[in-house]
Amino acid sequence: MQEFIQLVINGAALGSIYALIALGYTMVYGVLGLINFAHGDVLMVGAYAGLLAVWSIHLNAHPTLLGLLWVFVVAMVASSLLGVLIERFAYRPLRNGSKLNLLITSVGVSLLLENLCQILWGATPRVFPSILNQEIFFKVDHVAITNYLVVTFLVSVVLMIILEWIVLKTQLGRAMRAISYSHEMAMLVGISADNIIMITFMIGSALAAAAGILVVINYPQVDPTMGLLLGLKAFVAAVLGGIGSIRGAVVGALTMGILESLIAGYFSSTYRDALAFIVLILVLMIKPSGLFGHHQPEKV
């Protein structure tokens, strides 16, 4: 029983990381109807930006919570700016065209980011320095919660609460919801679709960067393809919860994380990565709209 509890805790921490990534997918899909397959690579760029932030203040030699905050800020700002560039120069010119063109462009942007990072950093994975001294925060018998898990939960929950507040309680959030219903109607009441979509990309990219830092804190390694599998799993989580639903993305991500942890703990980690694709197939077969999604018929 204690092993089960430990696996669930570890899985929930992993799921909270997936949730931050999945929220970026679901926000962009909500306002643009686009699956941004470059989103995982934005996470990767955020992780490399965090590595530069660590080197800039020699945080690996003197780990502090303030230094950890600096790493998060640098990574989130860098990825936000990247998100703006991607939206402005890759997606906006094609926005009124075919959805297929946008989808192909997102794959192209993903490959571009991966290859640029290989040119700049090399293809060899780099060790991410320890920026937080690992300690046991809480322990009962064989169930232990480290400060790494606490930071992961705390950062994820705080960012999710902030996002929920922005979407439901602010004028920006109301504009996002209006754009998600209809671009044309939103623009008729004075909402700038271009600005709202750009801000949505900024927020989603910042969340991906935060997830990237949480990943390298728990699994201290960065490489140009690290965002590929993470992005695919978060996409599956978003589909499981109902693409376009913020709460659905969180529930789907937590479900994915816990299932992965249980499979790795009781069976083999070899099967863990296959789980995402099995879940995706089952969801598309049984309930394509996801747990919290709604079927939206389209005219053809």
C-alpha positions in Angstrom: 0.0 0.0 0.0 2.8 2.4 0.8 4.4 1.7 -2.5 1.1 2.5 -4.2 0.8 5.8 -2.4 4.4 6.8 -3.3 3.8 5.9 -7.0 0.6 8.0 -7.0 2.4 11.0 -5.4 5.2 10.7 -8.0 2.7 10.3 -10.8 0.7 13.3 -9.7 3.9 15.4 -9.7 4.6 14.2 -13.2 1.0 14.8 -14.2 1.2 18.4 -12.9 4.1 19.0 -15.3 2.1 17.5 -18.2 -0.8 19.8 -17.2 1.3 23.0 -17.7 2.3 21.8 -21.2 -1.3 20.6 -22.0 -2.7 24.0 -21.0 -0.7 25.6 -23.8 -2.1 23.2 -26.3 -5.7 23.7 -25.2 -5.4 27.5 -25.0 -4.0 27.8 -28.6 -6.6 25.3 -29.9 -9.3 27.3 -28.1 -8.5 30.6 -29.8 -7.1 29.4 -33.1 -8.3 25.9 -33.7 -4.7 24.8 -34.1 -2.7 22.0 -32.6 0.7 23.6 -32.1 3.1 20.7 -32.5 6.0 23.1 -31.9 4.8 23.6 -28.3 7.1 20.9 -26.9 10.1 22.5 -28.5 9.2 25.8 -26.9 9.6 23.9 -23.6 13.0 22.7 -24.8 14.1 26.3 -25.6 12.9 27.3 -22.1 15.0 24.6 -20.5 18.1 25.8 -22.4 17.3 29.4 -21.4 17.2 28.2 -17.8 20.6 26.6 -18.2 22.0 29.9 -19.4 20.3 31.6 -16.3 22.1 29.1 -14.0 25.4 29.8 -15.6 24.9 33.6 -15.5 24.8 33.6 -11.7 26.7 30.4 -10.9 23.7 29.0 -9.3 25.1 25.5 -9.4 27.7 26.5 -6.9 25.3 28.2 -4.5 21.8 26.9 -4.9 19.1 29.2 -3.5 15.4 29.7 -3.8 15.9 33.2 -5.1 18.2 31.8 -7.8 15.6 29.2 -8.6 13.1 32.0 -9.1 15.5 33.7 -11.4 15.8 30.6 -13.6 12.0 30.4 -13.9 11.7 34.0 -14.8 14.4 33.9 -17.5 13.0 30.7 -19.0 9.4 31.9 -19.1 10.4 35.3 -20.6 12.5 33.7 -23.2 9.8 31.2 -24.2 7.2 33.9 -24.2 9.2 35.9 -26.7 9.7 32.8 -28.8 6.0 32.2 -28.7 5.3 35.7 -30.0 7.8 35.2 -32.9 6.3 31.9 -33.8 2.8 33.3 -33.9 3.7 36.5 -35.7 5.9 35.1 -38.5 4.8 31.4 -38.8 1.1 31.2 -38.0 -0.4 34.7 -38.5 0.3 34.9 -42.3 -1.5 31.5 -42.8 -4.3 32.1 -40.3 -7.0 32.6 -43.0 -5.8 29.7 -45.1 -6.3 25.9 -44.7 -6.0 24.3 -41.3 -3.8 21.7 -43.0 -1.3 24.5 -43.9 -1.1 25.6 -40.3 -0.6 22.0 -39.1 2.2 21.4 -41.5 3.8 24.7 -40.5 3.7 23.8 -36.9 5.6 20.6 -37.6 8.1 22.6 -39.7 8.6 25.1 -36.8 9.2 22.1 -34.5 11.9 20.7 -36.7 13.4 24.1 -37.2 13.8 24.7 -33.4 15.2 21.3 -32.8 17.8 21.7 -35.6 18.7 25.2 -34.6 19.4 24.0 -31.0 21.5 21.2 -32.3 23.6 23.7 -34.2 23.9 26.0 -31.2 24.3 23.4 -28.4 25.2 20.2 -30.2 23.2 17.0 -30.2 24.8 15.6 -27.1 22.6 15.8 -24.0 23.9 18.2 -21.3 23.6 17.7 -17.6 21.5 20.4 -16.0 23.2 21.6 -12.8 21.6 21.0 -9.4 19.9 24.3 -8.5 18.2 23.1 -5.4 19.6 20.9 -2.7 17.4 17.8 -2.5 16.0 17.2 1.0 13.2 15.0 2.5 10.4 17.4 3.2 8.0 14.9 4.7 8.2 11.1 5.4 5.9 8.5 6.9 7.4 5.0 6.9 8.4 4.4 3.3 6.4 7.2 1.8 8.7 10.3 1.2 8.0 13.7 -0.2 11.1 15.6 -1.3 11.5 19.3 -1.7 11.7 18.6 -5.5 8.1 17.3 -5.4 7.0 20.2 -3.2 8.4 22.7 -5.7 6.8 20.9 -8.6 3.4 20.8 -7.0 3.6 24.4 -5.7 4.8 25.9 -9.0 2.2 24.0 -11.0 -0.7 24.8 -8.7 0.1 28.5 -8.5 0.4 28.8 -12.2 -2.8 26.9 -12.8 -4.7 29.1 -10.3 -3.3 32.3 -12.0 -4.3 31.0 -15.4 -7.8 30.2 -14.1 -8.1 33.6 -12.6 -7.0 35.3 -15.9 -9.4 33.3 -18.0 -12.5 33.6 -15.8 -12.0 36.9 -13.9 -10.2 39.4 -16.1 -11.1 41.4 -19.2 -8.3 39.6 -21.1 -9.9 36.3 -20.2 -13.3 37.4 -21.4 -11.7 38.5 -24.7 -10.0 35.1 -25.0 -13.3 33.3 -24.5 -15.0 35.6 -27.0 -12.3 34.9 -29.6 -12.8 31.1 -29.0 -16.5 31.4 -29.8 -16.1 33.6 -32.9 -13.3 35.8 -34.3 -15.7 37.8 -36.4 -18.2 38.5 -33.6 -15.4 39.4 -31.2 -13.9 41.9 -33.6 -17.3 43.5 -34.2 -17.3 44.5 -30.5 -13.8 45.9 -30.7 -11.6 43.0 -29.6 -8.3 42.7 -31.5 -8.0 39.1 -32.5 -4.3 39.5 -33.4 -3.4 40.8 -29.9 -5.4 38.3 -28.0 -4.0 35.4 -30.0 -0.5 36.7 -29.5 -1.0 37.0 -25.7 -2.4 33.5 -25.7 0.8 32.2 -27.3 2.8 34.2 -24.8 1.0 32.6 -21.8 1.0 29.1 -23.2 4.8 29.4 -24.0 5.5 30.7 -20.5 3.7 27.7 -19.0 5.7 25.3 -21.2 8.9 26.9 -20.1 7.9 26.5 -16.4 7.2 22.9 -17.1 10.6 22.6 -18.8 12.4 23.8 -15.7 10.4 21.5 -13.5 11.4 18.6 -15.8 15.1 19.4 -15.6 14.9 19.8 -11.8 13.6 16.3 -11.5 15.4 14.8 -14.4 18.6 16.9 -14.8 19.3 16.6 -18.5 18.7 18.8 -21.5 18.9 18.0 -25.2 17.4 19.4 -28.4 14.7 16.6 -28.7 13.6 16.6 -25.0 10.3 18.4 -25.8 9.2 15.9 -28.5 7.9 13.1 -26.3 6.9 15.4 -23.5 4.8 17.4 -26.0 3.2 14.3 -27.4 2.2 13.1 -24.0 0.8 16.4 -23.0 -1.1 16.6 -26.2 -2.6 13.2 -25.4 -3.5 14.5 -22.0 -5.3 17.5 -23.5 -7.2 15.2 -25.9 -8.1 12.9 -23.0 -9.5 15.8 -20.9 -11.2 17.4 -23.9 -9.1 19.6 -26.2 -10.1 23.2 -25.5 -11.1 22.6 -21.9 -8.7 24.0 -19.3 -9.9 21.9 -16.5 -10.1 18.9 -18.8 -6.4 19.4 -19.7 -5.5 19.3 -16.0 -7.5 16.2 -15.2 -6.2 14.4 -18.3 -2.6 15.3 -17.4 -2.9 14.1 -13.8 -4.5 10.9 -15.1 -1.7 10.3 -17.6 1.0 11.0 -15.0 -0.4 8.6 -12.4 -1.0 5.9 -14.9 2.6 6.2 -16.2 3.9 6.0 -12.6 1.9 2.9 -11.7 2.8 1.1 -14.9 6.5 1.9 -14.4 6.3 0.8 -10.8 4.3 -2.4 -11.1 5.3 -3.6 -14.6 8.2 -2.0 -16.5 9.2 1.5 -17.5 9.5 0.1 -21.1 5.8 0.2 -21.4 5.4 3.7 -19.9 5.9 5.7 -23.1 3.5 3.4 -25.1 0.7 4.2 -22.7 0.2 7.7 -24.2 -0.5 6.3 -27.6 -2.7 3.5 -26.3 -4.7 6.1 -24.4 -5.0 8.3 -27.5 -6.3 5.5 -29.6 -8.9 4.5 -26.9 -10.1 8.0 -26.4 -10.5 8.6 -30.2 -12.4 5.3 -30.4 -14.7 5.6 -27.4 -15.1 9.4 -26.7 -13.3 11.6 -29.3 -14.4 14.8 -27.6 -12.6 13.7 -24.4 -13.8 13.7 -20.8 -14.8 17.3 -20.6 -15.1 18.1 -24.3 -18.3 18.7 -26.2 -19.1 17.4 -29.7 -19.1 20.3 -32.2 -20.6 19.4 -35.6 -18.9 21.0 -38.5 -20.4 22.0 -41.9 -18.6 20.4 -44.8 
